[in-house]
Amino acid sequence: MRQHIYNVTGRAVSAKWVQRFLKRHPEISAKRPRPLDPKCARAFNPTTVNHHFNLLSDVITRYKIPVENIYNTDERGLQLGGGRKASTIQPVFAATDRNNYILKSDTLLLITIIETICADGTACPPGIIMPPGATSDWHEVDDIGCFTQSTNG
């Protein structure tokens, strides 16, 4: 942000200017971006989205589908353990210390969470898919959802 301000104004700002600016404007936040496939980004535009919902509306009307029979399902993958963002700790070492190591697990746990919402506003319990050994088999936990295991996610 500091570089952008310099490019626009030709003036440098202090190291704390960005922090103070963000504090004065709570509607703005600095976040790490998540990757988005370019094909998905190109498809997500007003023309394509309107076309999709027009087609959906036509099908719902033609087949008289009641609102309680319309669902949207989405999935989200999570990585627990390891990875670049596994820790936010910034260790401090002596400038002369050559052994700048921190223990880090090489075990990754990949989990998929599937959620389903009905057009009438109700939600189905989530489905949680974990690697083998994390759960015994399909089973339900009251008020949480369904759990299963899969070797390939």
ROLO-450856 format. One record per atom (N, C-alpha, C): chain; atom name; x, y, z. Coordinates in Angstrom, 3 decimals, m for minus. Layout:
REM residues N
A/CA/X/Y/Z
...
***
This chain:
REM residues 153
A/N/0.832/m1.177/0.000
A/CA/0.000/0.000/0.000
A/C/0.881/1.246/0.000
A/N/1.977/1.194/0.785
A/CA/2.875/2.356/0.833
A/C/3.441/2.657/m0.547
A/N/3.816/1.608/m1.286
A/CA/4.372/1.798/m2.625
A/C/3.324/2.392/m3.559
A/N/2.079/1.927/m3.456
A/CA/1.004/2.450/m4.302
A/C/0.783/3.943/m4.032
A/N/0.777/4.320/m2.762
A/CA/0.590/5.736/m2.412
A/C/1.732/6.572/m2.989
A/N/2.948/6.058/m2.884
A/CA/4.095/6.778/m3.450
A/C/3.959/6.910/m4.969
A/N/3.526/5.837/m5.637
A/CA/3.357/5.881/m7.094
A/C/2.305/6.903/m7.509
A/N/1.249/7.044/m6.714
A/CA/0.156/7.961/m7.046
A/C/0.514/9.404/m6.703
A/N/1.095/9.617/m5.517
A/CA/1.317/10.987/m5.039
A/C/2.743/11.482/m5.220
A/N/3.682/10.551/m5.371
A/CA/5.084/10.951/m5.437
A/C/5.666/11.271/m4.080
A/N/4.915/10.993/m3.016
A/CA/5.368/11.258/m1.653
A/C/5.372/9.962/m0.859
A/N/6.376/9.801/m0.022
A/CA/6.469/8.612/0.832
A/C/5.654/8.828/2.104
A/N/5.111/7.752/2.623
A/CA/4.380/7.814/3.890
A/C/5.162/7.025/4.931
A/N/4.907/7.326/6.210
A/CA/5.641/6.662/7.286
A/C/5.239/5.193/7.391
A/N/6.043/4.441/8.124
A/CA/5.789/3.010/8.302
A/C/4.464/2.761/9.019
A/N/4.070/3.675/9.896
A/CA/2.827/3.474/10.649
A/C/1.617/4.109/9.979
A/N/1.832/4.849/8.896
A/CA/0.719/5.524/8.229
A/C/m0.342/4.529/7.783
A/N/0.063/3.409/7.185
A/CA/m0.897/2.414/6.701
A/C/m1.719/1.867/7.864
A/N/m1.074/1.535/8.982
A/CA/m1.797/1.025/10.155
A/C/m2.814/2.044/10.660
A/N/m2.408/3.308/10.744
A/CA/m3.330/4.345/11.227
A/C/m4.475/4.555/10.242
A/N/m4.173/4.508/8.937
A/CA/m5.212/4.654/7.915
A/C/m6.248/3.537/8.051
A/N/m5.784/2.295/8.197
A/CA/m6.710/1.167/8.339
A/C/m7.537/1.285/9.621
A/N/m6.936/1.818/10.681
A/CA/m7.674/2.000/11.933
A/C/m8.760/3.066/11.781
A/N/m8.475/4.127/11.002
A/CA/m9.462/5.188/10.774
A/C/m10.582/4.738/9.841
A/N/m10.344/3.709/9.062
A/CA/m11.321/3.225/8.080
A/C/m11.619/1.744/8.315
A/N/m12.465/1.424/9.307
A/CA/m12.743/0.017/9.623
A/C/m13.441/m0.732/8.486
A/N/m13.970/m0.004/7.495
A/CA/m14.614/m0.664/6.357
A/C/m13.580/m1.265/5.401
A/N/m12.311/m0.965/5.622
A/CA/m11.216/m1.499/4.809
A/C/m10.374/m2.412/5.691
A/N/m9.946/m3.534/5.146
A/CA/m9.068/m4.412/5.913
A/C/m7.982/m4.980/5.007
A/N/m6.829/m5.186/5.588
A/CA/m5.719/m5.806/4.864
A/C/m5.796/m7.306/5.120
A/N/m5.922/m8.066/4.056
A/CA/m6.047/m9.517/4.188
A/C/m5.154/m10.198/3.180
A/N/m4.818/m11.433/3.474
A/CA/m4.078/m12.257/2.535
A/C/m5.066/m12.798/1.508
A/N/m4.834/m12.587/0.223
A/CA/m5.795/m13.082/m0.776
A/C/m5.752/m14.599/m0.901
A/N/m6.900/m15.177/m1.229
A/CA/m6.981/m16.611/m1.496
A/C/m6.905/m16.819/m3.003
A/N/m6.290/m17.894/m3.440
A/CA/m6.185/m18.117/m4.883
A/C/m7.547/m18.407/m5.512
A/N/m7.735/m17.936/m6.739
A/CA/m8.960/m18.186/m7.495
A/C/m8.558/m18.602/m8.899
A/N/m9.082/m19.725/m9.343
A/CA/m8.794/m20.226/m10.682
A/C/m9.236/m19.189/m11.713
A/N/m8.385/m18.856/m12.680
A/CA/m8.753/m17.851/m13.692
A/C/m10.027/m18.199/m14.454
A/N/m10.294/m19.490/m14.693
A/CA/m11.527/m19.879/m15.395
A/C/m12.753/m19.529/m14.553
A/N/m12.654/m19.735/m13.249
A/CA/m13.767/m19.374/m12.360
A/C/m13.962/m17.861/m12.343
A/N/m12.869/m17.125/m12.310
A/CA/m12.958/m15.665/m12.276
A/C/m13.615/m15.125/m13.543
A/N/m13.259/m15.696/m14.709
A/CA/m13.858/m15.236/m15.971
A/C/m15.346/m15.555/m16.020
A/N/m15.750/m16.695/m15.448
A/CA/m17.152/m17.108/m15.504
A/C/m18.021/m16.325/m14.528
A/N/m17.417/m15.737/m13.508
A/CA/m18.193/m15.020/m12.495
A/C/m18.294/m13.554/m12.894
A/N/m19.285/m13.255/m13.726
A/CA/m19.533/m11.884/m14.167
A/C/m21.043/m11.692/m14.262
A/N/m21.537/m10.458/m14.282
A/CA/m22.989/m10.224/m14.264
A/C/m23.744/m10.934/m15.387
A/N/m23.208/m10.966/m16.587
A/CA/m23.909/m11.599/m17.711
A/C/m24.095/m13.089/m17.471
A/N/m23.026/m13.775/m17.092
A/CA/m23.093/m15.218/m16.862
A/C/m23.981/m15.545/m15.672
A/N/m23.846/m14.790/m14.590
A/CA/m24.654/m15.046/m13.392
A/C/m26.135/m14.818/m13.693
A/N/m26.481/m13.730/m14.378
A/CA/m27.887/m13.475/m14.739
A/C/m28.433/m14.574/m15.637
A/N/m27.642/m15.019/m16.604
A/CA/m28.070/m16.099/m17.499
A/C/m28.359/m17.374/m16.700
A/N/m27.465/m17.700/m15.769
A/CA/m27.659/m18.892/m14.933
A/C/m28.973/m18.812/m14.158
A/N/m29.209/m17.681/m13.496
A/CA/m30.415/m17.574/m12.676
A/C/m31.683/m17.480/m13.518
A/N/m31.602/m16.948/m14.729
A/CA/m32.760/m16.983/m15.633
A/C/m33.093/m18.419/m16.019
A/N/m32.078/m19.214/m16.360
A/CA/m32.303/m20.629/m16.678
A/C/m32.871/m21.371/m15.470
A/N/m32.315/m21.115/m14.296
A/CA/m32.796/m21.763/m13.076
A/C/m34.250/m21.405/m12.812
A/N/m34.601/m20.143/m12.951
A/CA/m35.979/m19.693/m12.741
A/C/m36.934/m20.372/m13.720
A/N/m36.516/m20.507/m14.980
A/CA/m37.349/m21.187/m15.979
A/C/m37.613/m22.639/m15.590
A/N/m36.585/m23.351/m15.127
A/CA/m36.741/m24.759/m14.730
A/C/m37.657/m24.871/m13.513
A/N/m37.466/m24.001/m12.532
A/CA/m38.298/m24.026/m11.322
A/C/m39.758/m23.782/m11.676
A/N/m40.007/m22.829/m12.565
A/CA/m41.377/m22.515/m12.984
A/C/m41.974/m23.643/m13.814
A/N/m41.233/m24.132/m14.806
A/CA/m41.740/m25.166/m15.710
A/C/m42.107/m26.450/m14.953
A/N/m41.275/m26.860/m14.005
A/CA/m41.516/m28.117/m13.290
A/C/m42.185/m27.913/m11.933
A/N/m42.582/m26.675/m11.638
A/CA/m43.290/m26.339/m10.385
A/C/m42.562/m26.922/m9.160
A/N/m41.281/m26.626/m9.065
A/CA/m40.468/m27.140/m7.960
A/C/m40.714/m26.275/m6.727
A/N/m41.194/m26.874/m5.627
A/CA/m41.438/m26.081/m4.412
A/C/m40.115/m25.643/m3.771
A/N/m40.162/m24.512/m3.088
A/CA/m38.963/m23.916/m2.503
A/C/m38.268/m24.880/m1.537
A/N/m39.032/m25.729/m0.851
A/CA/m38.417/m26.661/0.102
A/C/m37.656/m27.798/m0.591
A/N/m37.731/m27.873/m1.919
A/CA/m36.985/m28.888/m2.671
A/C/m35.824/m28.289/m3.470
A/N/m35.443/m27.061/m3.148
A/CA/m34.330/m26.402/m3.835
A/C/m33.188/m26.249/m2.830
A/N/m32.033/m26.796/m3.181
A/CA/m30.882/m26.798/m2.280
A/C/m29.639/m26.266/m2.979
A/N/m28.725/m25.750/m2.189
A/CA/m27.398/m25.381/m2.667
A/C/m26.382/m26.093/m1.780
A/N/m25.431/m26.750/m2.405
A/CA/m24.393/m27.472/m1.678
A/C/m23.039/m26.900/m2.054
A/N/m22.172/m26.774/m1.073
A/CA/m20.825/m26.276/m1.316
A/C/m19.864/m27.075/m0.456
A/N/m18.607/m27.093/m0.858
A/CA/m17.591/m27.794/m0.080
A/C/m16.412/m26.874/0.160
A/N/m15.711/m27.159/1.247
A/CA/m14.533/m26.364/1.602
A/C/m13.466/m27.321/2.116
A/N/m12.288/m27.242/1.564
A/CA/m11.179/m28.069/2.023
A/C/m10.346/m27.320/3.044
A/N/m9.930/m28.025/4.081
A/CA/m9.081/m27.442/5.119
A/C/m7.820/m28.277/5.258
A/N/m6.718/m27.632/5.545
A/CA/m5.458/m28.326/5.789
A/C/m5.031/m28.012/7.208
A/N/m4.933/m29.032/8.039
A/CA/m4.507/m28.850/9.420
A/C/m3.099/m29.402/9.576
A/N/m2.248/m28.674/10.256
A/CA/m0.872/m29.106/10.464
A/C/m0.007/m28.776/9.275
A/N/1.273/m28.539/9.514
A/CA/2.206/m28.264/8.423
A/C/1.811/m27.032/7.648
A/N/2.285/m26.920/6.432
A/CA/1.914/m25.808/5.562
A/C/2.631/m24.526/5.922
A/N/2.571/m23.556/5.011
A/CA/3.256/m22.280/5.222
A/C/2.609/m21.454/6.316
A/N/1.276/m21.510/6.415
A/CA/0.578/m20.639/7.359
A/C/0.250/m21.372/8.652
A/N/0.977/m22.443/8.976
A/CA/0.658/m23.244/10.150
A/C/0.848/m22.459/11.444
A/N/1.714/m21.476/11.451
A/CA/1.983/m20.734/12.674
A/C/2.176/m19.257/12.353
A/N/1.726/m18.431/13.270
A/CA/1.943/m16.992/13.110
A/C/3.032/m16.512/14.065
A/N/3.722/m17.453/14.715
A/CA/4.776/m17.104/15.670
A/C/6.000/m16.607/14.916
A/N/6.564/m15.493/15.371
A/CA/7.792/m14.946/14.791
A/C/8.884/m15.105/15.836
A/N/9.672/m16.194/15.767
A/CA/10.710/m16.404/16.780
A/C/11.819/m15.357/16.677
A/N/12.493/m15.130/17.794
A/CA/13.607/m14.190/17.845
A/C/14.862/m14.989/18.190
A/N/15.924/m14.786/17.422
A/CA/17.184/m15.489/17.636
A/C/18.299/m14.466/17.805
A/N/19.372/m14.895/18.468
A/CA/20.559/m14.048/18.566
A/C/21.158/m13.901/17.173
A/N/21.677/m12.732/16.869
A/CA/22.238/m12.480/15.540
A/C/23.380/m13.437/15.224
A/N/24.079/m13.916/16.240
A/CA/25.213/m14.827/16.027
A/C/24.803/m16.295/16.021
A/N/23.552/m16.591/16.342
A/CA/23.073/m17.982/16.423
A/C/22.859/m18.538/15.019
A/N/23.556/m19.615/14.679
A/CA/23.410/m20.226/13.359
A/C/22.338/m21.317/13.353
A/N/21.883/m21.738/14.507
A/CA/20.862/m22.789/14.600
A/C/19.484/m22.158/14.741
A/N/18.996/m21.576/13.669
A/CA/17.700/m20.892/13.679
A/C/16.612/m21.865/13.239
A/N/16.276/m22.805/14.093
A/CA/15.283/m23.819/13.758
A/C/14.114/m23.746/14.724
A/N/12.971/m24.187/14.236
A/CA/11.794/m24.354/15.083
A/C/11.156/m25.671/14.662
A/N/10.710/m26.466/15.627
A/CA/10.096/m27.748/15.307
A/C/8.785/m27.526/14.577
A/N/8.579/m28.317/13.533
A/CA/7.369/m28.186/12.727
A/C/6.927/m29.580/12.318
A/N/5.664/m29.874/12.498
A/CA/5.135/m31.184/12.137
A/C/5.111/m31.345/10.624
A/N/5.464/m32.543/10.161
A/CA/5.350/m32.822/8.735
A/C/4.063/m33.586/8.434
A/N/3.190/m33.689/9.435
A/CA/1.932/m34.395/9.277
A/C/0.848/m33.414/8.834
A/N/0.239/m33.696/7.696
A/CA/m0.861/m32.876/7.206
A/C/m2.157/m33.653/7.357
A/N/m3.188/m32.995/7.789
A/CA/m4.507/m33.591/7.901
A/C/m5.426/m32.800/6.979
A/N/m5.891/m33.452/5.906
A/CA/m6.773/m32.799/4.944
A/C/m8.215/m33.169/5.254
A/N/m9.053/m32.172/5.418
A/CA/m10.456/m32.362/5.791
A/C/m11.324/m31.628/4.780
A/N/m12.435/m32.255/4.380
A/CA/m13.410/m31.604/3.510
A/C/m14.706/m31.437/4.288
A/N/m15.270/m30.247/4.257
A/CA/m16.549/m29.973/4.913
A/C/m17.561/m29.645/3.823
A/N/m18.706/m30.325/3.859
A/CA/m19.762/m30.113/2.869
A/C/m20.977/m29.544/3.591
A/N/m21.452/m28.392/3.108
A/CA/m22.639/m27.790/3.716
A/C/m23.736/m27.664/2.669
A/N/m24.978/m27.813/3.125
A/CA/m26.141/m27.739/2.241
A/C/m27.189/m26.842/2.881
A/N/m27.676/m25.866/2.102
A/CA/m28.688/m24.915/2.562
A/C/m29.895/m25.029/1.641
A/N/m31.090/m25.005/2.227
A/CA/m32.332/m25.060/1.459
A/C/m32.794/m23.633/1.152
A/N/m33.479/m23.464/0.028
A/CA/m33.987/m22.146/m0.360
A/C/m35.023/m21.622/0.628
A/N/m35.603/m22.504/1.464
A/CA/m36.567/m22.040/2.465
A/C/m35.881/m21.529/3.734
A/N/m34.533/m21.537/3.737
A/CA/m33.785/m20.991/4.863
A/C/m33.271/m22.020/5.840
A/N/m33.679/m23.267/5.713
A/CA/m33.189/m24.296/6.624
A/C/m31.839/m24.821/6.132
A/N/m31.098/m25.414/7.047
A/CA/m29.782/m25.960/6.706
A/C/m29.704/m27.416/7.124
A/N/m29.064/m28.213/6.308
A/CA/m28.788/m29.606/6.661
A/C/m27.521/m29.630/7.513
A/N/m27.390/m30.622/8.393
A/CA/m26.133/m30.731/9.139
A/C/m24.971/m30.938/8.164
A/N/m23.803/m30.413/8.473
A/CA/m22.676/m30.553/7.548
A/C/m22.156/m31.981/7.486
A/N/m21.525/m32.299/6.372
A/CA/m20.809/m33.560/6.234
A/C/m19.325/m33.264/6.340
A/N/m18.613/m34.078/7.098
A/CA/m17.186/m33.864/7.307
A/C/m16.452/m35.122/6.864
A/N/m15.530/m34.971/5.912
A/CA/m14.773/m36.093/5.376
A/C/m13.333/m35.956/5.852
A/N/m12.851/m37.004/6.540
A/CA/m11.507/m36.987/7.105
A/C/m10.708/m38.160/6.550
A/N/m9.381/m38.144/6.709
A/CA/m8.578/m39.271/6.236
A/C/m8.808/m40.517/7.087
A/N/m8.488/m41.709/6.558
A/CA/m8.673/m42.953/7.314
A/C/m7.954/m42.897/8.652
A/N/m8.576/m43.517/9.637
A/CA/m7.998/m43.550/10.970
A/C/m8.496/m42.431/11.858
A/N/m8.955/m41.345/11.270
A/CA/m9.457/m40.227/12.070
A/C/m10.850/m40.527/12.606
A/N/m11.626/m41.342/11.867
A/CA/m12.958/m41.765/12.304
A/C/m13.095/m43.245/11.999
A/N/m14.071/m43.901/12.603
A/CA/m14.240/m45.336/12.375
A/C/m14.986/m45.617/11.081
A/N/m16.098/m44.989/10.857
A/CA/m16.907/m45.180/9.656
A/C/m17.976/m44.092/9.691
A/N/m18.898/m44.110/8.724
A/CA/m19.986/m43.127/8.754
A/C/m20.650/m43.169/10.119
A/N/m20.807/m42.060/10.713
A/CA/m21.622/m41.964/11.916
A/C/m22.073/m40.525/12.090
A/N/m23.162/m40.374/12.820
A/CA/m23.721/m39.045/13.052
A/C/m23.475/m38.632/14.490
A/N/m23.203/m37.366/14.684
A/CA/m23.057/m36.793/16.012
A/C/m24.167/m35.765/16.145
A/N/m25.035/m35.956/17.151
A/CA/m26.180/m35.059/17.322
A/C/m25.751/m33.597/17.300
A/N/m26.503/m32.787/16.562
A/CA/m26.320/m31.338/16.469
A/C/m24.999/m30.908/15.826
A/N/m24.230/m31.844/15.272
A/CA/m22.984/m31.459/14.606
A/C/m23.032/m31.810/13.132
A/N/m23.282/m33.070/12.796
A/CA/m23.325/m33.472/11.399
A/C/m22.891/m34.902/11.210
A/N/m22.559/m35.257/9.979
A/CA/m22.139/m36.610/9.626
A/C/m20.642/m36.627/9.354
A/N/m19.986/m37.688/9.800
A/CA/m18.556/m37.861/9.599
A/C/m18.310/m39.120/8.789
A/N/m17.317/m39.088/7.918
A/CA/m16.866/m40.281/7.210
A/C/m15.387/m40.130/6.921
A/N/m14.816/m41.162/6.294
A/CA/m13.408/m41.101/5.931
A/C/m13.220/m41.470/4.471
A/N/m12.161/m40.938/3.887
A/CA/m11.851/m41.197/2.488
A/C/m10.342/m41.119/2.300
A/N/m9.798/m42.013/1.484
A/CA/m8.354/m41.991/1.250
A/C/m7.948/m40.866/0.311
A/N/m8.875/m40.399/m0.525
A/CA/m8.512/m39.359/m1.495
A/C/m9.298/m38.066/m1.322
A/N/m9.938/m37.879/m0.176
A/CA/m10.640/m36.629/0.092
A/C/m11.985/m36.600/m0.517
***
